Amino acid sequence: MPTVELTTSDGPATVNASEPVPGLRLYELPAEPSLEYRWVLAHHEGRALGLFTSADDASGAAAAVASMADWTRGVMTVANEISLGGNAERFGLALIAHGCAPTSD
């Protein structure tokens, strides 16, 4: 089972992750009572794609974006595949449709 190293306010933490799609990691942030969006869908190099309220929502988002790129490649290559492949808007909508946390500007 893959693990993810996190930096928290209490210091470093290691959490177990699953790989719902090759190259993507799904993991739960350490317990924090006020944290509503605690499930993270991330690229295997560490870049978070979105936060979700449940593992099922994050898994659904992973399935929805699976075919948009070869997630086993580097993060910049994946970003180019999504952008140059004309999937940038579809990518964002797929995350939102599965309950991705709203972002602040």
N, C-alpha and C positions, 0 to 999 in steps of 0.2 A: 504494500500500500504506500503510495507517495505521501510525503510529508511537506509541510510548508512552514518556513521560518517567518515569524512575525515580530515586529517591534511594538510593544504595548507600553502603556504608562507604568506598568509593573515590571517592565524589563522584557527581555526576549522570551518568546513562547514558540513551541513547536506544536502544530496541530496536524492531525491525520486528514488526508484529502482523498477524494475519489477522482476518477477520470471518466466522466460521462461520455466524452468525445475524445479521441486521441489528440493530445496536446492541450486540452483544457483541464483545469483543476477546479474542483468544487469542495469547499470546506466551510466549517462554521467558526466564526470568531469566538474567542474565549468569552465566558459568561460576563455579562454586564447588564444589570437589571433594566436600564433605560434604553437599551439598544433594540430597536424594532427590526431593522434590516441586518440580520446577523449572518446570513449565508452569502458567501462570495463565489462568484464565477470568475475565474482568472485564466490568463494565458500561462502556459507552463513556465515561462521565464519570470512570472510574478506580476505582470500588469493586470490589474483588476478590470474586468469588463462591466461588472455590475454587482449590486447588492440586492438581496431578496429576503423576504420574510420566511421562506421555507426552502428546504432542499428540493422539494418537488417543483417549485417555481423555477429555481435555478437550473434544474435538470431539463425542464421544458425549454428554457431559453437556450441551453446548450444544444439541444436537438434542433431548435429552430435556426441556429446560425451554423450548424455543422457543415453544411455544403457550401458556405460562402467563402471558405479559405481552407488551406492546408494548415491546420492549427499546430502541427508538429514542427513547422518552420519557425524562423525567428520572428519576433514581434513586429519589426519594421516590414518584413516581407509580407506578413499577414495583413498589416495595415494597407500596404500597396495593393494586395490582391482584392481586398474589400473595396477600396476606393476606386482603383482603376477598373475593377470589374463591374462598377456601377451599382454596388450594393450598400453604399454608406447609409442611405436613408432607410433601406429595408433592414439593415443591421440594427439601427437604433429602434425602429418600430418593433422588431422582433423582441428585443429586450424589454421594451415598455409593455408589450402585450402579455408578457409573462410576469409582470409585477415588479420590474426593476425599480429601485428607489429613485425618486425624483432627484435631479441635480439642482444645485443652486448656482446662479450666475453672479 
